[in-house]
Amino acid sequence: MKTLWTPWRIDHVLGKAKKVAHCIFEPPGHEPSSKDDLLLHRDKRGIVLLNRFPYANGHLLIAPVRHTGCITELTITEHCDLMFLIQQSTKILKKHLHPDGFNIGCNLGKIAGAGIADHLHFHIVPRWDGDHNFITVVSEIRTIPEHIDNTFDNLLPDFTSLYLEKNHE
């Protein structure tokens, strides 16, 4: 029998993970990216974060910059920019991770499963054929094949290019 050690998750499991003083979808500063915050992309209307506690490798969170809890509160421009970020993020994940498919979605409200209900956000979860097996079903454990820092480093150049393209329009 092999042991799967994931010691970096224990603080999250025990509820002792460091709490941030701000909404995770509103990281401090104005930089287009920040490894400490797992911020891959920020422009004037949207952000892309790596999920710190992912369901699968490359699990992204896409949110509007403006703090709002419901998709019906977005302006047309915010909606279009958010959909553009979802589209481009999916393209970047395809390029680097080569998944067989994606789960893309949004939970509106706590009762619908939103962990952070007061700031609208979408999840993009890359999926591979056979990526979740008995270990997830039986033990409620997820195996992530690449360290989150490596995933960040691999994706950041493309998100930096996206930022530069969007800010030179």
Rosetta constraint file for C-alpha pairs under 8 A:
AtomPair CA 6 CA 10 HARMONIC 7.56 0.50
AtomPair CA 9 CA 13 HARMONIC 6.22 0.50
AtomPair CA 10 CA 14 HARMONIC 6.05 0.50
AtomPair CA 11 CA 15 HARMONIC 5.96 0.50
AtomPair CA 11 CA 16 HARMONIC 4.59 0.50
AtomPair CA 11 CA 17 HARMONIC 4.62 0.50
AtomPair CA 11 CA 18 HARMONIC 7.98 0.50
AtomPair CA 12 CA 16 HARMONIC 5.91 0.50
AtomPair CA 12 CA 17 HARMONIC 4.78 0.50
AtomPair CA 20 CA 24 HARMONIC 7.21 0.50
AtomPair CA 22 CA 26 HARMONIC 6.67 0.50
AtomPair CA 22 CA 27 HARMONIC 6.99 0.50
AtomPair CA 22 CA 28 HARMONIC 7.84 0.50
AtomPair CA 23 CA 27 HARMONIC 7.00 0.50
AtomPair CA 24 CA 37 HARMONIC 7.91 0.50
AtomPair CA 25 CA 47 HARMONIC 7.32 0.50
AtomPair CA 25 CA 49 HARMONIC 7.98 0.50
AtomPair CA 25 CA 63 HARMONIC 6.65 0.50
AtomPair CA 25 CA 65 HARMONIC 7.23 0.50
AtomPair CA 25 CA 119 HARMONIC 7.18 0.50
AtomPair CA 26 CA 65 HARMONIC 6.78 0.50
AtomPair CA 26 CA 67 HARMONIC 7.98 0.50
AtomPair CA 27 CA 37 HARMONIC 6.72 0.50
AtomPair CA 27 CA 39 HARMONIC 7.84 0.50
AtomPair CA 30 CA 42 HARMONIC 7.91 0.50
AtomPair CA 31 CA 42 HARMONIC 7.20 0.50
AtomPair CA 32 CA 39 HARMONIC 7.75 0.50
AtomPair CA 32 CA 40 HARMONIC 7.36 0.50
AtomPair CA 32 CA 41 HARMONIC 5.32 0.50
AtomPair CA 32 CA 42 HARMONIC 4.50 0.50
AtomPair CA 32 CA 43 HARMONIC 6.39 0.50
AtomPair CA 32 CA 160 HARMONIC 7.51 0.50
AtomPair CA 32 CA 163 HARMONIC 7.09 0.50
AtomPair CA 33 CA 38 HARMONIC 7.80 0.50
AtomPair CA 33 CA 39 HARMONIC 5.00 0.50
AtomPair CA 33 CA 40 HARMONIC 4.97 0.50
AtomPair CA 33 CA 41 HARMONIC 5.27 0.50
AtomPair CA 33 CA 42 HARMONIC 6.37 0.50
AtomPair CA 33 CA 156 HARMONIC 7.95 0.50
AtomPair CA 33 CA 160 HARMONIC 7.74 0.50
AtomPair CA 34 CA 38 HARMONIC 5.94 0.50
AtomPair CA 34 CA 39 HARMONIC 4.91 0.50
AtomPair CA 34 CA 40 HARMONIC 6.70 0.50
AtomPair CA 35 CA 39 HARMONIC 6.10 0.50
AtomPair CA 35 CA 40 HARMONIC 7.50 0.50
AtomPair CA 35 CA 149 HARMONIC 7.84 0.50
AtomPair CA 35 CA 152 HARMONIC 7.23 0.50
AtomPair CA 37 CA 49 HARMONIC 7.77 0.50
AtomPair CA 38 CA 49 HARMONIC 5.49 0.50
AtomPair CA 38 CA 50 HARMONIC 5.37 0.50
AtomPair CA 38 CA 51 HARMONIC 7.60 0.50
AtomPair CA 38 CA 52 HARMONIC 7.42 0.50
AtomPair CA 38 CA 152 HARMONIC 7.01 0.50
AtomPair CA 39 CA 47 HARMONIC 7.36 0.50
AtomPair CA 39 CA 48 HARMONIC 6.08 0.50
AtomPair CA 39 CA 49 HARMONIC 4.53 0.50
AtomPair CA 39 CA 50 HARMONIC 6.68 0.50
AtomPair CA 40 CA 47 HARMONIC 7.66 0.50
AtomPair CA 40 CA 48 HARMONIC 5.54 0.50
AtomPair CA 40 CA 49 HARMONIC 5.55 0.50
AtomPair CA 40 CA 50 HARMONIC 7.09 0.50
AtomPair CA 40 CA 152 HARMONIC 7.15 0.50
AtomPair CA 40 CA 155 HARMONIC 7.49 0.50
AtomPair CA 40 CA 156 HARMONIC 5.67 0.50
AtomPair CA 40 CA 159 HARMONIC 6.08 0.50
AtomPair CA 40 CA 160 HARMONIC 7.68 0.50
AtomPair CA 41 CA 46 HARMONIC 7.90 0.50
AtomPair CA 41 CA 47 HARMONIC 5.36 0.50
AtomPair CA 41 CA 48 HARMONIC 5.00 0.50
AtomPair CA 41 CA 49 HARMONIC 7.14 0.50
AtomPair CA 41 CA 156 HARMONIC 7.94 0.50
AtomPair CA 41 CA 159 HARMONIC 5.69 0.50
AtomPair CA 41 CA 160 HARMONIC 6.87 0.50
AtomPair CA 41 CA 163 HARMONIC 6.69 0.50
AtomPair CA 42 CA 46 HARMONIC 5.85 0.50
AtomPair CA 42 CA 47 HARMONIC 4.38 0.50
AtomPair CA 42 CA 48 HARMONIC 6.61 0.50
AtomPair CA 42 CA 163 HARMONIC 7.29 0.50
AtomPair CA 43 CA 47 HARMONIC 6.57 0.50
AtomPair CA 43 CA 163 HARMONIC 6.66 0.50
AtomPair CA 43 CA 166 HARMONIC 8.00 0.50
AtomPair CA 43 CA 167 HARMONIC 7.81 0.50
AtomPair CA 44 CA 65 HARMONIC 6.96 0.50
AtomPair CA 45 CA 64 HARMONIC 5.65 0.50
AtomPair CA 45 CA 65 HARMONIC 4.99 0.50
AtomPair CA 45 CA 66 HARMONIC 7.04 0.50
AtomPair CA 45 CA 78 HARMONIC 6.34 0.50
AtomPair CA 45 CA 81 HARMONIC 6.92 0.50
AtomPair CA 45 CA 82 HARMONIC 7.83 0.50
AtomPair CA 46 CA 62 HARMONIC 7.23 0.50
AtomPair CA 46 CA 63 HARMONIC 5.71 0.50
AtomPair CA 46 CA 64 HARMONIC 4.29 0.50
AtomPair CA 46 CA 65 HARMONIC 4.85 0.50
AtomPair CA 46 CA 78 HARMONIC 7.85 0.50
AtomPair CA 46 CA 81 HARMONIC 6.97 0.50
AtomPair CA 46 CA 82 HARMONIC 6.28 0.50
AtomPair CA 46 CA 85 HARMONIC 7.40 0.50
AtomPair CA 47 CA 62 HARMONIC 5.74 0.50
AtomPair CA 47 CA 63 HARMONIC 5.44 0.50
AtomPair CA 47 CA 64 HARMONIC 6.27 0.50
AtomPair CA 47 CA 65 HARMONIC 6.33 0.50
AtomPair CA 48 CA 60 HARMONIC 6.72 0.50
AtomPair CA 48 CA 61 HARMONIC 5.69 0.50
AtomPair CA 48 CA 62 HARMONIC 4.61 0.50
AtomPair CA 48 CA 63 HARMONIC 6.70 0.50
AtomPair CA 48 CA 85 HARMONIC 7.69 0.50
AtomPair CA 48 CA 89 HARMONIC 7.96 0.50
AtomPair CA 49 CA 60 HARMONIC 5.64 0.50
AtomPair CA 49 CA 61 HARMONIC 5.08 0.50
AtomPair CA 49 CA 62 HARMONIC 6.50 0.50
AtomPair CA 50 CA 54 HARMONIC 7.98 0.50
AtomPair CA 50 CA 58 HARMONIC 6.76 0.50
AtomPair CA 50 CA 59 HARMONIC 6.03 0.50
AtomPair CA 50 CA 60 HARMONIC 4.61 0.50
AtomPair CA 50 CA 61 HARMONIC 6.17 0.50
AtomPair CA 50 CA 148 HARMONIC 7.95 0.50
AtomPair CA 50 CA 152 HARMONIC 7.23 0.50
AtomPair CA 51 CA 58 HARMONIC 7.87 0.50
AtomPair CA 51 CA 59 HARMONIC 5.61 0.50
AtomPair CA 51 CA 60 HARMONIC 5.48 0.50
AtomPair CA 51 CA 61 HARMONIC 6.13 0.50
AtomPair CA 52 CA 148 HARMONIC 7.69 0.50
AtomPair CA 54 CA 58 HARMONIC 7.60 0.50
AtomPair CA 54 CA 59 HARMONIC 5.45 0.50
AtomPair CA 55 CA 59 HARMONIC 6.54 0.50
AtomPair CA 55 CA 125 HARMONIC 7.07 0.50
AtomPair CA 55 CA 142 HARMONIC 6.86 0.50
AtomPair CA 56 CA 125 HARMONIC 6.32 0.50
AtomPair CA 56 CA 126 HARMONIC 6.60 0.50
AtomPair CA 56 CA 127 HARMONIC 7.27 0.50
AtomPair CA 56 CA 142 HARMONIC 7.53 0.50
AtomPair CA 56 CA 143 HARMONIC 7.67 0.50
AtomPair CA 56 CA 144 HARMONIC 6.00 0.50
AtomPair CA 57 CA 125 HARMONIC 7.82 0.50
AtomPair CA 57 CA 126 HARMONIC 7.04 0.50
AtomPair CA 57 CA 144 HARMONIC 5.49 0.50
AtomPair CA 57 CA 145 HARMONIC 6.79 0.50
AtomPair CA 57 CA 146 HARMONIC 6.66 0.50
AtomPair CA 57 CA 148 HARMONIC 7.69 0.50
AtomPair CA 57 CA 151 HARMONIC 7.69 0.50
AtomPair CA 58 CA 93 HARMONIC 7.06 0.50
AtomPair CA 58 CA 97 HARMONIC 7.58 0.50
AtomPair CA 58 CA 125 HARMONIC 6.83 0.50
AtomPair CA 58 CA 126 HARMONIC 6.45 0.50
AtomPair CA 58 CA 148 HARMONIC 7.94 0.50
AtomPair CA 58 CA 151 HARMONIC 6.55 0.50
AtomPair CA 59 CA 123 HARMONIC 7.01 0.50
AtomPair CA 59 CA 124 HARMONIC 5.71 0.50
AtomPair CA 59 CA 125 HARMONIC 4.60 0.50
AtomPair CA 59 CA 126 HARMONIC 6.47 0.50
AtomPair CA 60 CA 123 HARMONIC 5.72 0.50
AtomPair CA 60 CA 124 HARMONIC 5.11 0.50
AtomPair CA 60 CA 125 HARMONIC 6.59 0.50
AtomPair CA 61 CA 121 HARMONIC 6.30 0.50
AtomPair CA 61 CA 122 HARMONIC 5.56 0.50
AtomPair CA 61 CA 123 HARMONIC 4.81 0.50
AtomPair CA 61 CA 124 HARMONIC 6.50 0.50
AtomPair CA 62 CA 82 HARMONIC 7.32 0.50
AtomPair CA 62 CA 85 HARMONIC 7.19 0.50
AtomPair CA 62 CA 86 HARMONIC 6.76 0.50
AtomPair CA 62 CA 121 HARMONIC 5.41 0.50
AtomPair CA 62 CA 122 HARMONIC 5.09 0.50
AtomPair CA 62 CA 123 HARMONIC 6.52 0.50
AtomPair CA 62 CA 124 HARMONIC 7.91 0.50
AtomPair CA 63 CA 82 HARMONIC 6.92 0.50
AtomPair CA 63 CA 119 HARMONIC 7.60 0.50
AtomPair CA 63 CA 120 HARMONIC 6.07 0.50
AtomPair CA 63 CA 121 HARMONIC 4.33 0.50
AtomPair CA 63 CA 122 HARMONIC 6.39 0.50
AtomPair CA 64 CA 68 HARMONIC 7.94 0.50
AtomPair CA 64 CA 78 HARMONIC 6.84 0.50
AtomPair CA 64 CA 82 HARMONIC 6.42 0.50
AtomPair CA 64 CA 120 HARMONIC 7.11 0.50
AtomPair CA 64 CA 121 HARMONIC 7.23 0.50
AtomPair CA 67 CA 118 HARMONIC 7.48 0.50
AtomPair CA 67 CA 119 HARMONIC 5.46 0.50
AtomPair CA 67 CA 120 HARMONIC 7.53 0.50
AtomPair CA 68 CA 73 HARMONIC 6.85 0.50
AtomPair CA 68 CA 74 HARMONIC 7.73 0.50
AtomPair CA 68 CA 118 HARMONIC 6.26 0.50
AtomPair CA 68 CA 119 HARMONIC 5.06 0.50
AtomPair CA 68 CA 120 HARMONIC 5.88 0.50
AtomPair CA 69 CA 73 HARMONIC 7.71 0.50
AtomPair CA 69 CA 108 HARMONIC 7.39 0.50
AtomPair CA 69 CA 109 HARMONIC 7.61 0.50
AtomPair CA 69 CA 117 HARMONIC 6.08 0.50
AtomPair CA 69 CA 118 HARMONIC 4.26 0.50
AtomPair CA 69 CA 119 HARMONIC 4.45 0.50
AtomPair CA 69 CA 120 HARMONIC 4.59 0.50
AtomPair CA 70 CA 74 HARMONIC 7.44 0.50
AtomPair CA 70 CA 108 HARMONIC 6.43 0.50
AtomPair CA 70 CA 109 HARMONIC 7.99 0.50
AtomPair CA 70 CA 118 HARMONIC 7.87 0.50
AtomPair CA 70 CA 119 HARMONIC 7.63 0.50
AtomPair CA 70 CA 120 HARMONIC 5.75 0.50
AtomPair CA 71 CA 79 HARMONIC 7.94 0.50
AtomPair CA 71 CA 108 HARMONIC 7.95 0.50
AtomPair CA 71 CA 120 HARMONIC 6.79 0.50
AtomPair CA 74 CA 78 HARMONIC 5.72 0.50
AtomPair CA 74 CA 79 HARMONIC 5.84 0.50
AtomPair CA 75 CA 79 HARMONIC 6.11 0.50
AtomPair CA 76 CA 80 HARMONIC 6.16 0.50
AtomPair CA 77 CA 81 HARMONIC 6.09 0.50
AtomPair CA 78 CA 82 HARMONIC 5.99 0.50
AtomPair CA 79 CA 83 HARMONIC 6.21 0.50
AtomPair CA 80 CA 84 HARMONIC 6.09 0.50
AtomPair CA 81 CA 85 HARMONIC 6.21 0.50
AtomPair CA 82 CA 86 HARMONIC 6.28 0.50
AtomPair CA 83 CA 87 HARMONIC 6.13 0.50
AtomPair CA 84 CA 88 HARMONIC 6.10 0.50
AtomPair CA 85 CA 89 HARMONIC 5.79 0.50
AtomPair CA 86 CA 90 HARMONIC 6.11 0.50
AtomPair CA 86 CA 124 HARMONIC 7.70 0.50
AtomPair CA 87 CA 91 HARMONIC 6.36 0.50
AtomPair CA 88 CA 92 HARMONIC 6.24 0.50
AtomPair CA 89 CA 93 HARMONIC 6.17 0.50
AtomPair CA 89 CA 159 HARMONIC 7.97 0.50
AtomPair CA 90 CA 94 HARMONIC 6.15 0.50
AtomPair CA 90 CA 124 HARMONIC 7.33 0.50
AtomPair CA 91 CA 95 HARMONIC 6.30 0.50
AtomPair CA 92 CA 96 HARMONIC 6.35 0.50
AtomPair CA 92 CA 155 HARMONIC 7.11 0.50
AtomPair CA 92 CA 158 HARMONIC 6.69 0.50
AtomPair CA 92 CA 159 HARMONIC 7.87 0.50
AtomPair CA 93 CA 97 HARMONIC 5.50 0.50
AtomPair CA 93 CA 98 HARMONIC 7.03 0.50
AtomPair CA 93 CA 99 HARMONIC 7.75 0.50
AtomPair CA 93 CA 126 HARMONIC 7.46 0.50
AtomPair CA 93 CA 155 HARMONIC 7.59 0.50
AtomPair CA 94 CA 98 HARMONIC 4.79 0.50
AtomPair CA 94 CA 99 HARMONIC 6.18 0.50
AtomPair CA 96 CA 154 HARMONIC 7.26 0.50
AtomPair CA 96 CA 155 HARMONIC 7.11 0.50
AtomPair CA 99 CA 126 HARMONIC 5.68 0.50
AtomPair CA 99 CA 127 HARMONIC 5.48 0.50
AtomPair CA 99 CA 128 HARMONIC 5.17 0.50
AtomPair CA 100 CA 126 HARMONIC 7.67 0.50
AtomPair CA 100 CA 127 HARMONIC 5.87 0.50
AtomPair CA 100 CA 128 HARMONIC 4.81 0.50
AtomPair CA 100 CA 129 HARMONIC 6.32 0.50
AtomPair CA 101 CA 126 HARMONIC 6.12 0.50
AtomPair CA 101 CA 127 HARMONIC 5.07 0.50
AtomPair CA 101 CA 128 HARMONIC 6.47 0.50
AtomPair CA 102 CA 124 HARMONIC 6.66 0.50
AtomPair CA 102 CA 125 HARMONIC 5.51 0.50
AtomPair CA 102 CA 126 HARMONIC 4.55 0.50
AtomPair CA 102 CA 127 HARMONIC 5.29 0.50
AtomPair CA 103 CA 123 HARMONIC 7.61 0.50
AtomPair CA 103 CA 124 HARMONIC 5.84 0.50
AtomPair CA 103 CA 125 HARMONIC 5.04 0.50
AtomPair CA 103 CA 126 HARMONIC 6.54 0.50
AtomPair CA 103 CA 127 HARMONIC 7.17 0.50
AtomPair CA 104 CA 122 HARMONIC 7.01 0.50
AtomPair CA 104 CA 123 HARMONIC 5.54 0.50
AtomPair CA 104 CA 124 HARMONIC 4.55 0.50
AtomPair CA 104 CA 125 HARMONIC 6.36 0.50
AtomPair CA 105 CA 122 HARMONIC 5.44 0.50
AtomPair CA 105 CA 123 HARMONIC 5.38 0.50
AtomPair CA 105 CA 124 HARMONIC 6.83 0.50
AtomPair CA 106 CA 114 HARMONIC 7.87 0.50
AtomPair CA 106 CA 120 HARMONIC 7.83 0.50
AtomPair CA 106 CA 121 HARMONIC 6.28 0.50
AtomPair CA 106 CA 122 HARMONIC 4.58 0.50
AtomPair CA 106 CA 123 HARMONIC 6.22 0.50
AtomPair CA 107 CA 112 HARMONIC 5.54 0.50
AtomPair CA 107 CA 113 HARMONIC 5.71 0.50
AtomPair CA 107 CA 114 HARMONIC 4.94 0.50
AtomPair CA 107 CA 117 HARMONIC 7.98 0.50
AtomPair CA 107 CA 121 HARMONIC 7.90 0.50
AtomPair CA 107 CA 122 HARMONIC 7.65 0.50
AtomPair CA 108 CA 112 HARMONIC 5.90 0.50
AtomPair CA 108 CA 113 HARMONIC 7.45 0.50
AtomPair CA 108 CA 114 HARMONIC 6.08 0.50
AtomPair CA 108 CA 117 HARMONIC 6.67 0.50
AtomPair CA 108 CA 120 HARMONIC 7.26 0.50
AtomPair CA 109 CA 113 HARMONIC 6.75 0.50
AtomPair CA 109 CA 114 HARMONIC 5.50 0.50
AtomPair CA 109 CA 117 HARMONIC 4.99 0.50
AtomPair CA 109 CA 118 HARMONIC 7.61 0.50
AtomPair CA 110 CA 114 HARMONIC 4.72 0.50
AtomPair CA 110 CA 115 HARMONIC 6.48 0.50
AtomPair CA 110 CA 116 HARMONIC 7.43 0.50
AtomPair CA 110 CA 117 HARMONIC 5.37 0.50
AtomPair CA 116 CA 120 HARMONIC 7.90 0.50
AtomPair CA 127 CA 131 HARMONIC 6.63 0.50
AtomPair CA 132 CA 136 HARMONIC 6.14 0.50
AtomPair CA 132 CA 137 HARMONIC 7.96 0.50
AtomPair CA 132 CA 142 HARMONIC 7.63 0.50
AtomPair CA 133 CA 137 HARMONIC 6.71 0.50
AtomPair CA 134 CA 138 HARMONIC 5.62 0.50
AtomPair CA 134 CA 139 HARMONIC 7.67 0.50
AtomPair CA 135 CA 139 HARMONIC 5.27 0.50
AtomPair CA 135 CA 140 HARMONIC 6.65 0.50
AtomPair CA 135 CA 141 HARMONIC 5.89 0.50
AtomPair CA 135 CA 142 HARMONIC 7.13 0.50
AtomPair CA 136 CA 140 HARMONIC 4.56 0.50
AtomPair CA 136 CA 141 HARMONIC 4.75 0.50
AtomPair CA 136 CA 142 HARMONIC 5.50 0.50
AtomPair CA 137 CA 141 HARMONIC 7.83 0.50
AtomPair CA 146 CA 150 HARMONIC 6.70 0.50
AtomPair CA 146 CA 151 HARMONIC 6.70 0.50
AtomPair CA 147 CA 151 HARMONIC 6.52 0.50
AtomPair CA 148 CA 152 HARMONIC 6.14 0.50
AtomPair CA 149 CA 153 HARMONIC 6.23 0.50
AtomPair CA 150 CA 154 HARMONIC 6.13 0.50
AtomPair CA 151 CA 155 HARMONIC 6.20 0.50
AtomPair CA 152 CA 156 HARMONIC 5.86 0.50
AtomPair CA 153 CA 157 HARMONIC 7.56 0.50
AtomPair CA 155 CA 159 HARMONIC 6.57 0.50
AtomPair CA 156 CA 160 HARMONIC 5.96 0.50
AtomPair CA 157 CA 161 HARMONIC 6.25 0.50
AtomPair CA 158 CA 162 HARMONIC 6.20 0.50
AtomPair CA 159 CA 163 HARMONIC 6.15 0.50
AtomPair CA 160 CA 164 HARMONIC 6.26 0.50
AtomPair CA 161 CA 165 HARMONIC 6.11 0.50
AtomPair CA 162 CA 166 HARMONIC 6.12 0.50
AtomPair CA 163 CA 167 HARMONIC 6.13 0.50
AtomPair CA 164 CA 168 HARMONIC 6.23 0.50
AtomPair CA 165 CA 169 HARMONIC 6.72 0.50
